[in-house]
């Protein structure tokens, strides 16, 4: 597993979480909480929870400043932790993969 693959995975996950957030913006959960759920768990779980919430009347949008801010901060913290802890984690993962061969 290369650093490029990890970065690609994180960017893809963030993009999918943002799409789930956009779906959540037209529902009671709002963009921020839908985005946060998608980042913390997976975009699939976030989408399921988002689709289970009722739609907002009159096609309104609910962005949820607090939820979006929390979601953004959590996403940044996750990316920073992965990048800081990457050398040790990458070496352990490489050794584990080599032991499977």
N, C-alpha and C positions, 0 to 999 in steps of 0.2 A: 504494500500500500504506500503510495507516494504522497508527498505533501500536496501535490497538485490535485490528486483524487480527493483528499480531505477537504481542501478549499472548495473544490467543485461541489462536493456533497453539502457543505455548509451553505454555500450560496444557493443551491437548489432548494434546500430545506427552508431557507429564509424566504425565497421567492414563493414557494408553495404556502408558507405561513401567511405571507402578505395577501395572497389570493383568497385564503380562507378568511382573513380579516376583512377583505372587501365584501365577501358574502355576508359576514357578520354585521357589517355596517347597516344593512337593511333589516336587521333582526334585533330583538330586544337585548341580546348579548353585547352588541356593539363591536366596532372594529378592534378596539384595544384588547378586550378580553378574549375575543376569538383568536387574535394574533398571539397573545400570551399562551393560551392553551395549546396552540399549534407548535409553538417553540418549545414549551416545556415537555409536552408529550410527543405526539407526531402530528403532521398535518392531517392525516386520516382521522385520528381521534378528535382533533379540533374541528374538522368538518362535520363529523357525526354529531358532536355536542352542539355546534352552531345550528345545524339543520333541525335539531330537536327544539330549539327555542322559537317562540312565536314571532311572526313577521310584524314589523311596525306598520301602523295605519298610514294611509295616504302616501305610500312610497317615500317616507321620510328616511333620513340617514342618521345614524348615531355613531359618532366617531369615538367618543369616550376619551378625552384627553388624558385622564389619569391612567386608564388601562393601556393606552397606546404608549405612554411614557414608561410605564412599568415593563411592558412588552419589549420596548426598544432597549431599555437598560439590561434586562435579562438576556436578550440576544447578544449584546455587546459583551457582557460578563462571560457568557458561555464561549464566545469566540476567543476572547483574551485568555481564558483559562486553558482552552485547548491548545492555543499557540504557545503559551508559556510552559505547559506540561508536556508538550509534544515530544521532545527528545526522549524522555524516560518512557512515555507511553508507547512511542513508536518502536523503541528498542525491545520492550517487552512483547509487543505484538509481533514483531519480526521473529523473535526467538520462539514464540508459540507456534507461528506458522511453519517455521523450520522444523520444529519437533513433530508436526503432523506429517511431514514428508517421509 
